[in-house]
Each structure stands twice: as structure tokens, then as C-alpha cells.
Amino acid sequence: MTEPSTAGPAGGRSEGGHAHDRPRGGPGAEAWKTAFGGTYLDLYASEFSETLDRIQVGDVIDMLGLFTGAKLLDAGCGQGRHLKQFIDAGLDAVGLDFSGEMLAAARGKGLPAGRLVQGDIRSPPFPAGCFDAVASLYTAFGFFDDADEDLAALKAFRRVLRPGGWLVLETIHAGGPARMWPERKSYPLGPSAFVREENRVDWKTGTLDQVVTVESGSARPRVFATRLRIYTKRQLSELLEAAGFVDIACKEGFRTDPQAPASFGPLLATSSRIACIGRCPPHAPA
């Protein structure tokens, strides 16, 4: 998923905070459970590109040095954009997502049902130490009502990694561009729909509330509402360390233009996306 921008469609997965601190009209408790489905796919279809997906996955494979047949978990795989490319590249990849609607979209794209698992990233239904790598990509992380649940998810990722296996977590960066998000914007969507977007950032809690309303003629408006916890380099590094990862490094996140330099270059204050990489200790306890 992408971050809000000053022009064109923009998205953001979100993480819930406590109900009492939600702005009026903002996402409800556990908004992540129902947010991701048809409305999300319609809103951001123009931002998805199979060519770019392939390039981004190639960048992940190159950075982690993954080999043909490597076992990879795509945690929060959504409609299977990156999962398909991992499989096509020869990896033994499996996707995990909470949303049945998103998994149905993945099956509709031709992904085998046996490669798609419905479940919660805090408790992935896999044996300990069964993956060579875990990938949480394109803002598939940070949607729970309590920030401690983000840590629980990271600990779960470490549990399913083999000793020495790698995690790559790619998401929105709480850097300079994040402070320029517009509070409100509107734009057309196709020939007959109109989108109204509202973004509310609370820098004390590091959360972005986003409510996107899609209006189309006399049809009932559709709403995509989420809360995203956006992290700094220091915060993500400390979170991975608390989860038991070692050899932690933060880099610039995915390139969003096929012609741009490869993903995972040096992280800058102006970087809009961040990737945090960590390794499961070679002799990690179960």
C-alpha cells in the first residue's frame, strides 16, 4: 500500500489505537479486520503494476540472497501481488492474510489455493523454524489496536523463521514527506466515481487515521477507513531488537517507479518508505 500524497489516489493501511482517542468520524476499533477488500482494490488499482511488482520482488531476492526453492512467508499478502512474483521466481512461497476477500482476489488472479492461508500474523499457523525468510511488504504491518501487538507479530515472525533466516519489513517512513500529507483532498476515480480523502496524523502517538469515501451517482457511498502506525528508523530498529532479531539494518524502502534506482538504498530523512531487515539468531531459542 502507498502513503497519502499531494496528488492522485493515495492509500494507507492503518492501525487502531484505543477507542477513546479516535477522532470523530475516524476508523473504528479493529478497523483492519474489515478495511481490506473490494473498495481498497478499486481505489488503488491504478497504482498496482505487475512489472513493478516483479522488480520489487527481484530487489528483495537480491538483497536477501534468496535461492531457488527457498521457503518464504509473505505475511499480509493481500491480493497476492508480490506472492505471485516470488512463486514465479522459483521460491517456495506461501501467503498469509486475515482478509478472506483479499485471498479470494488472489485466487482470482490464478494463485493456487494451497499457497494461500487465512490467519492472523500474530499467530501464523506454521511450525517453528519452517521459513528461510519472512516478507511483510508495502505497508502490510501496523494495523492492530495496541502497539504491543506489532511486537507480538514480529515475535511470531521470528518463531517461524529458521535460525539465521531473514525478515524484511517494508512500510511507510515517518520522515519528512509524511509531514506534508494533506488533511483533505478529492479526485475523480474513473468516469463516474469521486473520492474524498481525509488524513489525520497524530505525531504524539505516531498514527495516521485515514478515511476515504467513494461516491458514485445514487449508489451508497463506500468507505475505506484505517489507522496506520508510522515508524521512524529508531523505533523500527528497537522493535525488531525487542522481538529478538539481530543484524538489524534500516534502508530506503521500495522504489515505486520501474525506472528508479534499485530498492533498499541508503535511508534518508526525505525517504517516503523504509525497509527494516533483521536476522533470526543462528542459534535462536524456540
N, C-alpha and C positions, 0 to 999 in steps of 0.2 A: 504494500500500500504506500501511497505517497503522502507527503506533507502538504498542508494548505499553502497556497501560493497566491501571488498577486494577480494572476491572470489564468483563465481557463479552469477546468474542473480540478478539484483537489480533494484528497481523502485523508483519513487518519484513523487508525484503529485506536481504541481507547480503553482506558482502564477505569473502573469505577472507584470512587472514593466513598466515604461514609455518606449516607443518605442526607444527613443534616447539612452538609456543606455543599450540596449540589445547587447551582443556580436555578432559579425558577425556569421551567421550560427546558432544562438540560436533560442529559441522559438519566434514566432511572437506574436503580440498583441492578447490578449484574446485566447491564445493557449488552455486554459482549455475547450473551447467550443467544440473543435473537437478532443482533445487528447485521450479521453477515449472511447474505442470501441474494435474492434476485435484484433488490433495489441497489445494493452495493455493486453487483456485477454490471447492471445497466449504467450506473453513474460513472464507472471508471473503465468501461470497455475500451474507450479511445486511448487509454494510457497503457494498455496491455499489448505487447508485441512479441510474437514467437521468436523473432530474430533477436530482440533484446533479451528475452528470457534465456535463449541459448548462450548468448555472450556472457550474461551474468553467471550462469551455472559454470561455464568454462573458466571464468575468473575464480570461482570457489574451488573448483577441482585443481587448478594450477596452484593456488595459494596453499591449499592443504596437502598437495601431493597425493591425491587420491588415485588409487589404482583400479583397473578394470575388475569388477566383481566386488569392490569394497561395499560394505553394508552401511547404508546411510538412512537416518531418520529425518524426514522433512517434517518438523514439528510446527503445526499450524499451516498445513499445506494448502488450505483453501481449495480453489478450483483446480489445483494441480499444475499451475503454470510452470513452476521450477521442477516439480517432481517428474513431469514428463521428460524434461531435458536431462535430468540425472539418469533416468532409465535409458533414454536414447544414447547417452554417453557410455553406457555399459556398466553402470553401478547397480548394485542390488539394493534399490531404494524403496522405502515404504513411506507413505504419507499418513499423518495423524491430524485429525481436525475434529473439533466439537460439533461443527455445523453439518447436519445431515444434508441441508440444501446445497452447501458448497461441495460436499462429497458427491452429491448427485450430479452437479455440474461437471466435476472431474470425470465421472463415469461417462457422461455425455460427450466428453472430449476423446473417449476411447481408452482411458486408463483402466487397466484391469481391476475388478473389484477386490481381488486378492492383494493388491498393492495399497488399498485404502482402508484405514481403520478409523472408526469413530471413537473419540475418547477425549479426556481432559489431559492437557500437557503436564499438569501437576502430578498425575498418576498414570503415566503411559503404560499400557498393558503389554509390556515386553519383559523378558527375563533380564536380570542384571548382566552387564558386560557384553551385550549382543551386537552393538553397533561400533563401527570404526569411526563414524562421525555423526554428529547431530547438527542440523542446519535449521535455524529459525530466521527466516528471511523476509525482507520487505515489510517490516513492522508487523510481525506476527506475534509480538511479545509485549506484554504490559497491559492486560485488559481486566485484571481482577480488582475486586472492590477493596482489597487491602494490599499494600505494597509488599508485605511479608509473603504474599502468595507468589510474587515474582521470584523471590528467593526459593520458595518451595519448588517452583518449576525448574529452576536451574539445578537444584539438588537432584531432581528427578532425571534431568538430562545426564548429569554425571553418573547416576546409578546405572543407566542403560548403556553407557559407553564402556568399551573395553579399556583396561589400563593402557594409557598412552594415546587414547583416542581424542579427537578434537571436537570442540564446539565452535561454531561461528554463529554469532547473533548480530543481525543487521537490522537497523531501525533508524528512526528519525533522531537527529542530533540536536541537543539543546544548546546550539551555538547561535551565532549572530543571526542567520536567516530566520530562525524560529521567533525572534523578537520583532520581526517585521510582518508577521501574519496579519492579514486584515481581519477586523472583528466581524465584518459583514461583507458579503459580495453576492452577486447574482449573475446568471448567464444562461443562455439557451442550451437545451440538450436535444439535439436532433431537430426535426422540422416542427414538432408540436408540443414539446415539453419545455418547462422553465425551472431552473434550480435556484433556490435561495439557501445560502450557506451562512451559518453563524458560528464563529470561533471564539472561545473564551479561555484564555490562558491564565492560570494561577501560578505565578512563579514561586510562591511560598511552598506549595505542595508539588510543583513540577508537573502539573497536569493540564491537558488541553481537553476541554469539552467541545465537541463538535456536533451540531445539529444541522442536517442537510434535508431540505424539503423539496420534493419533486412534484410539480404541479403540471397536469396535462388535461386541458379542457375541463369538462364537468366531472371527470373521474376523481375519486377520493385521493387526496394528496398522499404520497408515500414518503416516509421519514426514515432516514438513516442517522441514528444518534449513538455516539460513542464517547468514551473518555479514554485518553491516552496519557500514560505517564512517560514523559520525555526525560532522558537521562544525559548527564554530562559524561565525559571520559572518566573522570574520577569516580563518579557514582557507579558506572557500569563495572569498572575495574574492581572496586571494593565489593560489589555484589557477587561477581564471579569468584573472587577470593574467598568470600564468606561461604560460598557453595562448595568450596574445596578444589577449585581449579588452580592450575599452576601455569607458568609460562604465558601469562596474560599479556595481550597487546591490543591496543585500540588503533584502528586505521580508518581512513575515509571509507564510507560505505559504497553501495552500488553506483556505478555510472548509470545514468538514465538516458543517455544518448549513445547509440552504437558507434558514433564517430569519436567519442570522448576517450581520453586515456583509460587504461585498464582500471578496474575497481581496486580498492584496497591500497591506494597510495597513502602518503602521509596525511594524518588528520590535521585539519586547520581550523582555526576559530570560525572561518567562513564556510566550513563544510556543512551541508544540509543533512547529510546522512553519516552514520557511524557504524562500524563493524567492530565488535569486540570478540577476540579469539582467545580461547583458553584450552588447556590440555588436561585430561584426566590424569592424575598422578600415575606413573608407571606401575606402582605397586599400591594402588588405591584400595582402601578397605571396602568391603561390600556395603 
